[in-house]
Amino acid sequence: MRKLTFMIALALASPAFAPAALAKSKPKPGFEPALPAPAPAPRAADGSIFNAAAGYAPLYDGYRAHAVGDPLTIVLVETTSTSKSAGSKTQRAGSASITPPASGPLSFLKPDALNASSQSSFNGQGNATQTSTLAGEVSVTIVEVRSNGTALVRGEKRLLLSQGQEWIQFSGIVRLADITADNTVASSRVADARIEYAGNGAVSRASREGWLSKFFNMISPF
């Protein structure tokens, strides 16, 4: 009894088995929106009507996101499906038979006493299937523009609900040419994409296994 009490006390002190209220998940830092570069100093009036520093957008580019701080929308179209199947079957059989002599010192043996046979078989199968789907939209900002026509984007969306908080954090590398006229990019076209969808609160805690149940499942031999 003392040993069990000591093990439970040790589990209570361990961070791995801390109550959910103490180990509440939080959004990771570093996904704040990027700010655009400071505007250049206004040019002295020289009588010219055209001024490229006053928000000029060429016809072939329009108002497509292309600079640090420009926002764009990532359309989440993530679908992953995996399946694996394995099977194995073996079978083996053997027999031996010896007929004793009808006369002599071994004549008392019965013919069936020296017969032997063996047989073994094995049949095993395994199947694993997993499917995950994520759909939605999240707006991000351009953090860095690179010389090869790509840009590093990063952003997050937080939802504060009555029973907790949910958030989506996204980062990755997009090609500026893949940005559509309405400033959207499919997540399937984002390189090195990192997506995190998580939350906390009463609903999230109710869907997780309790710390005491985790402890007993770890030490249970069954």
C-alpha positions in Angstrom: 0.0 0.0 0.0 2.9 2.4 0.9 4.5 1.6 -2.4 1.4 2.4 -4.4 0.9 5.7 -2.5 4.6 6.6 -3.3 4.1 5.9 -7.0 0.9 8.0 -7.1 2.7 10.9 -5.3 5.6 10.6 -7.8 3.2 10.8 -10.7 1.6 13.9 -9.3 4.9 15.6 -9.1 5.9 14.6 -12.7 5.1 17.2 -15.4 4.1 14.4 -17.8 1.1 13.6 -15.6 0.2 17.1 -14.4 -3.5 18.0 -14.5 -4.8 19.5 -17.7 -5.5 22.7 -15.9 -1.8 23.1 -15.1 -0.5 22.0 -18.5 -2.9 24.1 -20.6 -1.7 24.5 -24.2 -1.0 28.0 -25.5 -0.4 29.3 -29.0 3.3 29.3 -30.0 4.9 32.8 -30.3 6.5 34.1 -33.4 3.4 34.3 -35.7 2.8 38.0 -35.3 2.0 39.9 -38.6 5.0 41.4 -40.4 5.0 45.1 -40.8 5.8 46.7 -44.2 9.0 48.7 -44.7 8.8 52.3 -43.6 7.6 54.7 -46.3 10.3 56.7 -48.0 10.5 60.4 -47.4 8.1 62.4 -49.5 9.6 63.8 -52.6 9.8 67.5 -52.9 7.2 68.9 -55.2 8.6 69.3 -58.7 5.4 69.8 -60.7 5.2 66.2 -62.0 1.8 64.4 -61.9 3.3 60.8 -61.8 4.8 59.7 -58.5 5.7 56.0 -58.1 6.1 56.3 -54.4 2.4 57.2 -54.0 1.1 53.7 -54.3 1.8 53.0 -58.0 0.7 49.5 -59.2 1.6 48.4 -62.8 -1.1 46.9 -65.0 0.5 43.4 -65.1 0.9 43.2 -61.4 -2.1 45.0 -60.0 -2.6 44.9 -56.2 -1.2 41.4 -55.9 0.7 40.8 -52.7 4.5 41.0 -53.4 6.2 43.0 -50.6 6.9 42.5 -47.0 3.9 43.1 -44.9 1.4 42.5 -47.7 -1.5 40.2 -46.6 -2.7 37.1 -48.6 -5.1 34.3 -47.9 -4.0 30.6 -47.7 -6.8 28.2 -48.7 -6.4 25.1 -46.6 -7.1 22.0 -48.8 -5.1 19.4 -46.9 -6.2 15.8 -47.5 -4.0 12.9 -46.5 -4.9 9.2 -46.8 -2.6 6.3 -46.0 -3.3 2.6 -46.1 -1.1 -0.4 -45.4 -1.8 -4.1 -45.4 0.4 -7.1 -44.5 -0.2 -10.8 -44.4 1.7 -14.0 -43.8 0.8 -17.6 -43.9 2.9 -20.7 -43.3 2.1 -24.4 -43.1 4.2 -27.5 -42.4 3.4 -31.2 -42.0 5.5 -34.3 -41.5 5.0 -38.0 -40.6 7.0 -41.1 -39.7 6.0 -44.8 -39.6 8.0 -47.9 -38.5 6.6 -51.4 -38.8 7.9 -53.8 -36.0 8.9 -57.4 -36.9 6.3 -60.1 -36.6 8.7 -62.4 -34.7 11.6 -61.8 -32.3 12.1 -59.8 -29.1 10.2 -56.8 -30.6 7.2 -58.7 -31.8 5.2 -57.5 -28.8 5.1 -53.9 -30.2 1.9 -52.8 -31.9 2.2 -51.4 -35.4 0.5 -48.2 -34.4 3.0 -47.6 -31.5 5.8 -46.5 -33.8 3.8 -44.1 -36.0 4.4 -40.3 -35.5 3.1 -37.2 -37.3 3.4 -33.4 -36.8 1.7 -30.4 -38.3 2.1 -26.7 -37.8 0.4 -23.7 -39.4 0.5 -19.9 -39.0 -1.8 -17.3 -40.4 -1.3 -13.5 -39.6 -2.8 -10.4 -41.1 -2.4 -6.7 -40.4 -4.2 -3.6 -41.7 -3.7 0.1 -41.0 -5.7 3.0 -42.5 -5.5 6.7 -41.7 -7.3 9.7 -43.3 -7.1 13.3 -42.3 -8.7 16.4 -43.8 -8.3 20.1 -43.1 -10.3 22.8 -44.9 -10.7 26.5 -44.4 -8.9 29.7 -44.9 -6.2 31.7 -42.9 -4.8 35.0 -43.8 -1.0 35.5 -43.5 1.5 38.2 -44.2 4.7 38.2 -46.3 7.7 38.1 -43.9 10.5 37.9 -46.4 10.8 38.3 -50.2 13.6 36.3 -51.8 15.6 36.8 -55.0 14.3 33.6 -56.7 10.7 34.8 -56.8 9.5 33.2 -53.6 8.4 34.6 -50.3 8.2 33.4 -46.7 4.7 33.8 -45.3 3.5 33.5 -41.7 0.4 34.2 -39.8 -2.3 32.9 -37.4 -6.0 33.1 -36.6 -7.3 33.0 -33.1 -10.9 32.3 -32.1 -12.0 33.1 -28.5 -15.1 31.0 -27.9 -17.3 30.7 -24.8 -15.8 27.3 -23.9 -12.2 28.0 -24.7 -9.8 29.3 -27.4 -8.9 27.8 -30.8 -6.1 28.9 -33.1 -4.6 28.1 -36.5 -0.9 28.9 -37.2 0.6 28.7 -40.6 4.0 29.3 -42.2 5.6 28.3 -45.4 7.2 29.4 -48.7 5.1 30.5 -51.7 5.9 31.4 -55.2 4.8 35.0 -56.0 3.6 33.7 -59.4 1.2 31.4 -57.7 -0.7 34.2 -55.9 -4.0 34.7 -57.7 -5.5 38.1 -58.6 -7.6 38.0 -55.4 -4.5 37.3 -53.3 -5.1 33.6 -52.5 -2.9 30.6 -52.6 -3.8 26.9 -52.1 -1.9 25.3 -49.2 -1.0 22.4 -51.6 1.3 24.9 -53.4 3.1 26.0 -50.3 6.6 24.6 -49.7 7.7 23.6 -46.2 4.2 24.3 -45.0 3.7 24.0 -41.2 0.1 24.0 -40.0 -1.0 23.8 -36.4 -4.6 23.6 -35.4 -5.1 23.4 -31.6 -7.1 24.8 -28.8 -7.8 24.8 -25.1 -10.7 25.1 -22.7 -13.4 22.8 -21.3 -14.2 21.0 -24.5 -10.6 20.3 -25.3 -10.0 19.0 -21.8 -13.0 16.7 -21.9 -11.7 15.1 -25.1 -8.3 14.1 -23.4 -7.6 11.2 -21.1 -7.1 12.1 -17.5 -3.7 12.1 -15.9 -4.5 9.4 -13.4 -5.9 7.1 -16.1 -2.7 7.7 -18.1 -0.6 6.6 -15.1 -2.5 3.4 -14.5 -2.5 2.5 -18.2 1.3 2.9 -18.2 1.9 0.5 -15.3 -0.9 -1.9 -16.2 0.4 -5.2 -17.5 -2.8 -5.9 -19.4 
